[in-house]
Amino acid sequence: WDAVNIGPHAARILLDSVQDLRASLRAKGGELIIRKSSNVADVICKLISEQNGSIYEVYWNEEPGMIELQQSKLVKRAIQDRFPDVQIETSMQYTLYHPDDLPNGKMEWQHQLSPNKPKNRRRSTRQQQNTSSVATQIPPSGPKGLERWDGMPKIMGDFRKAARNKTKPRKCKPAPAQLQVPEIISSDSGECPTLEELTNPLVDCKRPILGLSKELVAKIVDNSKNRSREKNQSSFSFSTTGGEKAGLQHLSDFLANHGSTAERNLAETNPNNSAHIGHYLAFGCLSPRKIVEEASNCVDSEECRWVISHMTMRDFFLYTCMASGP
């Protein structure tokens, strides 16, 4: 059977998120360029070419997934081949703890697990030398440089202890009050695709998708379209949509009314017992730092500390993937 990178409900949430981001940027004088294509490298290179040499840097986040790393390598290679003067900078901006703030190398991870244990001075000096050498050769963030993750605990509790002993999450940066689109940006901003455009290939596919029958796939797609239409109804729930605005409203409501009384041991998806913030994190609508900030400042902050713990748990799995390599 065939597999897909994104299903109908995820596509709906993605569209909500993109539309919300564009509206937010435009309200401040900015713009979001949208392109629909399966070839990311071609889209980026075409945008660079259209600006007639006025683009000299390209930034993006790297994620430790196999497909994501392959896509990142293809884009890097395409830019380097066609535009050798354009600088490429990748980073990680979707974790609670910034990778540059976490322990670097086996000795430092071990020290942060037992910070009161005296160090062997000779080993400490040698480790500092090795750390300095690694830092000059290997980028401290991004999936490269697996050496810096050597010794990272394989148990979530130990990771949390070492991370908390070493650093604190960075504070959220304030959003800019005003943006200005550079005059050099002459590209058409593009239209946001419809949900039908994204889901029709699923319905028209002749082979089963993930082993599901064509009839069942069509039913799931129809359900996604119905959910999309519910946004204009009074019974609409923010937890079923995407976008920063909806995410912040949903998070505020959950922390104020359900976070302190959630029965998390039930492991159920009832809105009163589950935060339902996974899709906001996955599509970049909310950052884990923002979630921790809101949970720390809410009225029942002590009872909502489990939300903060879950953000640390999310970091553990992301960095474990990174430490494992592609």
C-alpha positions in Angstrom: 0.0 0.0 0.0 1.0 3.6 -0.2 2.0 5.9 2.8 1.5 9.6 3.2 3.5 12.2 5.1 0.4 14.1 6.3 -3.2 12.9 6.8 -6.4 14.9 6.3 -6.7 16.1 9.9 -3.1 17.1 10.1 -3.5 18.9 6.7 -6.4 20.8 8.1 -4.5 21.9 11.2 -1.5 22.8 9.0 -3.7 25.1 6.9 -5.2 26.7 10.0 -1.6 27.3 11.3 -0.3 28.8 8.0 -3.4 31.1 7.6 -3.1 32.3 11.2 0.6 33.0 10.8 0.1 34.9 7.6 -2.7 37.0 9.2 -0.5 37.7 12.2 2.5 38.8 10.1 0.3 41.0 7.8 -1.2 42.7 10.8 2.3 43.9 11.7 3.2 44.9 8.2 5.0 41.6 7.3 4.3 38.9 4.8 4.4 35.1 4.4 5.3 33.7 1.1 3.5 30.4 0.4 4.3 27.8 -2.2 2.8 24.4 -2.7 5.3 21.9 -4.0 6.9 18.5 -3.2 10.3 19.8 -4.2 11.5 22.2 -1.4 14.9 22.7 -2.8 13.5 24.0 -6.1 11.2 26.4 -4.4 14.0 27.8 -2.2 16.4 28.2 -5.1 13.7 29.8 -7.3 13.0 32.4 -4.5 16.7 33.2 -4.2 17.0 33.5 -8.0 14.0 35.8 -8.2 15.6 38.3 -5.9 18.5 39.0 -8.3 21.4 38.3 -5.8 19.9 40.3 -2.9 19.5 37.3 -0.7 22.8 36.3 1.0 21.7 34.2 4.0 19.1 31.4 4.4 18.0 30.0 7.8 15.9 27.1 8.8 15.4 24.7 11.7 16.8 21.2 11.5 14.9 18.2 13.1 16.4 14.8 14.0 14.1 12.8 11.7 15.3 10.7 8.8 13.1 12.4 6.2 13.7 15.8 7.7 17.5 15.3 7.6 17.4 14.1 4.0 15.3 17.1 3.0 17.7 19.4 4.7 20.7 17.9 3.0 19.0 18.2 -0.4 18.2 21.9 0.2 21.8 22.6 1.4 23.3 20.9 -1.6 21.0 22.7 -4.1 21.8 26.1 -2.6 25.6 25.5 -2.4 25.7 24.2 -6.0 23.6 27.1 -7.5 24.4 30.0 -5.1 27.8 29.4 -3.6 27.9 32.9 -2.1 24.7 32.4 -0.1 25.4 31.5 3.5 23.4 28.7 5.2 22.6 28.7 8.9 20.6 25.9 10.6 19.6 25.7 14.2 17.1 24.3 16.7 14.4 26.5 18.1 11.6 24.1 19.0 13.0 22.6 22.3 12.5 23.7 25.9 16.3 23.7 26.6 18.5 25.2 23.9 21.1 22.7 22.7 23.9 25.1 23.4 22.9 25.3 27.0 23.0 21.5 27.7 26.0 19.5 28.9 28.6 19.0 26.2 30.3 15.6 26.2 30.3 12.6 28.5 32.2 14.1 31.4 29.9 17.1 31.7 26.8 15.0 31.5 28.2 12.8 34.3 29.2 15.8 36.4 25.7 17.4 36.1 24.2 14.1 37.3 26.4 14.3 40.4 27.4 17.9 40.7 28.7 17.5 44.3 31.0 14.7 43.5 34.6 15.9 43.4 36.3 15.8 40.0 39.6 14.3 39.1 41.6 17.4 38.2 43.7 15.7 35.5 40.6 14.2 33.9 38.8 17.6 34.2 41.6 19.5 32.5 41.8 16.9 29.7 38.0 17.0 29.3 38.1 20.8 29.0 40.7 20.5 26.2 38.6 17.9 24.4 35.5 20.0 24.8 37.2 23.1 23.4 38.5 21.1 20.4 35.0 19.7 19.7 33.4 23.1 20.0 35.6 24.6 17.3 35.1 21.7 14.8 31.5 20.7 15.4 28.4 23.0 15.5 27.0 22.8 19.0 23.4 22.6 17.7 21.7 20.8 14.9 21.9 17.0 14.2 25.6 17.3 13.4 28.3 16.7 16.0 27.1 13.5 17.7 30.2 13.7 20.0 28.6 16.5 22.0 25.7 14.1 23.0 28.0 11.3 24.1 27.1 10.3 27.6 23.6 11.8 27.5 21.4 9.8 29.9 19.2 7.1 28.4 16.7 7.5 31.3 14.4 10.5 31.2 14.7 11.3 34.9 18.5 11.5 34.7 18.2 13.7 31.6 15.9 16.0 33.5 18.2 16.1 36.5 21.3 16.9 34.5 19.5 19.6 32.4 18.1 21.3 35.5 21.5 21.3 37.2 23.2 22.8 34.2 20.8 25.4 33.0 17.3 26.9 32.8 15.0 27.3 29.8 15.7 30.5 28.0 13.0 33.2 28.3 10.6 33.8 25.5 11.5 36.7 23.3 8.9 39.4 22.8 7.2 39.4 19.5 8.1 42.5 17.3 5.5 45.2 17.4 6.0 46.1 13.7 7.5 44.4 10.7 8.6 45.8 7.3 8.8 43.8 4.1 12.2 44.6 2.4 11.8 46.3 -0.9 13.9 43.6 -2.5 11.2 41.0 -1.9 9.4 41.1 -5.2 7.9 37.6 -5.3 4.2 37.0 -5.4 3.2 36.0 -1.9 1.1 33.1 -3.2 -2.3 31.7 -2.3 -2.9 29.3 0.5 -4.1 25.9 -0.9 -7.5 24.7 0.1 -8.1 21.5 2.2 -9.6 19.9 -0.9 -6.4 20.5 -2.9 -4.4 18.7 -0.2 -6.8 15.8 0.4 -8.0 15.1 -3.1 -4.8 13.0 -3.9 -5.8 10.8 -0.9 -9.3 10.2 -2.3 -8.1 9.7 -5.8 -5.3 7.3 -4.9 -5.9 3.9 -6.6 -3.9 1.9 -4.0 -4.9 1.5 -0.4 -3.3 4.1 2.0 -1.8 2.5 5.1 -3.9 -0.6 4.3 -7.2 1.4 4.7 -9.9 0.9 2.1 -10.7 3.7 -0.3 -14.1 4.1 1.3 -12.7 4.6 4.7 -10.1 7.1 3.5 -12.9 9.1 1.8 -14.9 9.0 5.1 -11.9 10.3 7.1 -11.3 13.1 4.5 -15.0 14.1 4.8 -14.8 14.2 8.5 -11.8 16.5 8.3 -13.7 18.9 6.0 -16.6 18.9 8.4 -14.3 19.8 11.2 -13.0 22.7 9.2 -16.5 24.0 8.6 -17.2 23.9 12.4 -14.9 26.8 13.0 -17.8 29.2 12.3 -20.2 27.5 14.7 -20.7 28.4 18.4 -19.9 24.9 19.5 -16.4 25.2 18.0 -13.5 24.0 20.2 -10.0 25.6 19.9 -8.4 22.3 20.7 -9.5 21.0 17.2 -7.8 23.6 15.1 -4.4 25.1 14.5 -2.7 28.4 14.8 -1.0 30.5 17.5 -4.1 32.4 18.5 -6.2 29.3 19.0 -3.3 27.6 20.7 -2.9 30.3 23.3 -6.6 30.5 24.0 -6.8 26.7 24.4 -3.8 26.6 26.7 -5.1 29.4 28.9 -8.5 27.7 29.2 -6.9 24.3 30.1 -4.5 25.7 32.7 -7.3 27.8 34.3 -10.0 25.2 34.4 -8.6 21.7 34.0 -4.8 21.5 34.5 -4.9 21.2 38.3 -7.6 18.5 38.3 -6.6 16.4 35.3 -6.5 12.7 36.1 -3.4 12.0 34.1 -3.1 8.4 35.4 -6.1 7.5 33.2 -4.0 8.1 30.0 -7.2 9.1 28.2 -7.9 11.9 25.6 -10.8 13.5 27.4 -10.4 17.3 27.1 -10.4 17.6 30.9 -7.6 15.1 31.5 -5.4 15.8 28.5 -3.8 19.1 27.5 -4.3 18.5 23.7 -1.4 20.7 22.8 0.6 18.1 20.7 -0.5 19.6 17.4 0.3 23.1 18.5 3.8 22.0 19.3 4.2 19.9 16.1 3.3 22.7 13.8 5.2 25.4 15.6 2.1 27.3 16.8 3.3 27.2 20.5 6.8 26.8 21.8 7.6 24.6 24.8 9.1 27.7 26.5 5.8 29.6 26.1 3.9 26.6 27.5 6.2 26.4 30.5 6.0 30.2 31.0 2.2 30.0 31.0 2.1 27.0 33.3 4.5 28.6 35.7 2.4 31.8 36.0 -1.1 30.4 36.1 -3.1 30.5 39.4 -2.7 26.8 40.1 1.0 26.7 39.1 2.0 24.0 41.6 -0.8 21.6 40.5 0.1 22.3 36.8 3.8 21.5 37.2 3.2 18.2 35.4 2.8 20.2 32.1 6.3 21.5 32.6 7.6 18.0 33.3 6.0 16.8 30.0 7.9 19.6 28.1 11.1 18.3 29.6 10.1 14.7 28.6 9.5 16.0 25.0 13.1 17.4 25.0 14.4 14.0 26.2 12.9 12.2 23.2 14.0 14.8 20.7 17.6 14.9 21.9 17.7 11.1 22.1 16.8 11.0 18.4 19.5 13.5 17.8 22.1 11.6 19.8 21.2 8.4 17.8 22.1 10.1 14.5 20.3 9.7 11.1 
